[in-house]
Amino acid sequence: MSALENDLSVAPPAQFVDRLAVALALSAGSKESVEQARQRSRRAYQVPDDAPQEVYEFLFDLFQKIDRLSAPKVEALGKVLNLPDKAEPLPRHLETRVRRSDRRAADQPDEENAM
């Protein structure tokens, strides 16, 4: 539990929180706090398949610079993420992004044009 609270462990499955809450007779609020700690301890995130290309580009840029972000930049990004959304979200679509299998094909030279 301490490793989870201190972000020293990978996130356990959601069932862990359920079993822990029953075993310790946690209140609903305490269970929610443990669940939030579990979610924050995730080390890997998956972007939805239908996320807009702009999201992928933003996340790529973010992860390229993540180890060099200053505290003011992290604070500013946090504030931006918590702004109320007044605009429509970016459209979600699958057809404009290059898929892994498509990328492999795109990286290989066209046999007809290679000669």
C-alpha positions as CSV (number, residue, x, y, z in Angstrom):
1,M,0.0,0.0,0.0
2,S,2.8,2.4,0.9
3,A,4.5,1.8,-2.5
4,L,1.2,2.6,-4.2
5,E,0.8,5.8,-2.2
6,N,4.4,6.9,-2.9
7,D,4.2,6.1,-6.6
8,L,6.9,3.4,-6.3
9,S,4.9,0.6,-7.7
10,V,3.0,0.0,-10.9
11,A,-0.7,0.3,-10.6
12,P,-2.4,-2.9,-9.3
13,P,-5.6,-4.1,-11.0
14,A,-8.8,-2.3,-10.0
15,Q,-10.0,-5.5,-8.2
16,F,-7.1,-4.8,-5.7
17,V,-8.9,-1.7,-4.5
18,D,-12.2,-3.5,-4.2
19,R,-10.7,-6.3,-2.1
20,L,-8.7,-3.8,0.0
21,A,-11.8,-1.7,0.7
22,V,-13.7,-4.8,1.9
23,A,-10.8,-6.2,4.0
24,L,-10.2,-2.8,5.7
25,A,-13.9,-1.8,5.8
26,L,-13.0,1.5,4.0
27,S,-15.5,4.2,3.7
28,A,-16.6,5.2,0.2
29,G,-14.4,8.3,0.4
30,S,-11.4,6.3,1.5
31,K,-11.9,3.8,-1.2
32,E,-12.1,6.6,-3.8
33,S,-8.9,8.1,-2.5
34,V,-7.1,4.7,-2.9
35,E,-8.6,4.3,-6.4
36,Q,-7.3,7.7,-7.3
37,A,-3.8,6.8,-6.0
38,R,-4.0,3.5,-8.0
39,Q,-4.9,5.4,-11.2
40,R,-2.1,8.0,-10.7
41,S,0.5,5.3,-10.3
42,R,0.0,4.0,-13.8
43,R,3.3,4.2,-15.8
44,A,1.8,3.5,-19.3
45,Y,-1.1,5.2,-21.0
46,Q,-2.8,4.3,-24.2
47,V,-4.2,6.9,-26.5
48,P,-7.6,5.9,-28.0
49,D,-7.4,4.6,-31.5
50,D,-9.8,7.3,-32.7
51,A,-7.9,10.2,-31.1
52,P,-7.3,13.1,-33.5
53,Q,-3.8,13.4,-35.0
54,E,-3.2,16.6,-33.1
55,V,-3.4,14.7,-29.8
56,Y,-0.8,12.2,-31.0
57,E,1.5,15.1,-32.1
58,F,1.0,17.0,-28.8
59,L,1.8,13.8,-26.7
60,F,4.8,13.1,-28.8
61,D,6.2,16.6,-28.2
62,L,5.3,16.4,-24.5
63,F,7.1,13.1,-24.0
64,Q,10.1,14.3,-26.0
65,K,10.5,17.1,-23.5
66,I,9.0,15.6,-20.3
67,D,12.3,15.2,-18.5
68,R,13.2,18.8,-19.1
69,L,9.9,20.5,-18.1
70,S,10.3,23.2,-15.5
71,A,7.9,23.5,-12.6
72,P,6.3,26.7,-14.1
73,K,5.6,24.8,-17.4
74,V,4.1,21.8,-15.6
75,E,1.9,24.2,-13.5
76,A,0.8,26.1,-16.7
77,L,0.0,22.8,-18.5
78,G,-2.0,21.7,-15.5
79,K,-4.0,25.0,-15.4
80,V,-4.7,24.7,-19.2
81,L,-5.9,21.2,-18.8
82,N,-8.3,22.3,-16.1
83,L,-9.8,25.2,-18.1
84,P,-13.5,24.7,-18.9
85,D,-14.0,23.5,-22.4
86,K,-16.0,26.1,-24.3
87,A,-15.0,25.0,-27.8
88,E,-16.0,21.8,-29.5
89,P,-13.5,18.9,-29.0
90,L,-11.3,18.0,-32.0
91,P,-13.1,15.5,-34.3
92,R,-12.2,11.9,-33.7
93,H,-11.4,9.9,-36.8
94,L,-9.5,6.7,-37.7
95,E,-8.9,7.1,-41.4
96,T,-6.3,10.0,-41.4
97,R,-3.8,8.4,-39.0
98,V,-1.2,5.9,-40.4
99,R,-1.6,2.5,-38.8
100,R,1.4,0.4,-37.8
101,S,0.8,-2.1,-40.7
102,D,0.4,0.9,-43.0
103,R,3.7,2.5,-41.7
104,R,5.6,-0.6,-42.4
105,A,4.3,-0.6,-46.0
106,A,5.0,3.1,-46.3
107,D,8.6,2.6,-45.1
108,Q,9.4,0.0,-47.6
109,P,10.2,1.2,-51.1
110,D,7.8,0.5,-53.9
111,E,9.2,-2.4,-55.9
112,E,8.2,-0.9,-59.2
113,N,9.8,2.5,-58.4
114,A,12.9,1.1,-56.7
115,M,14.5,0.1,-59.9
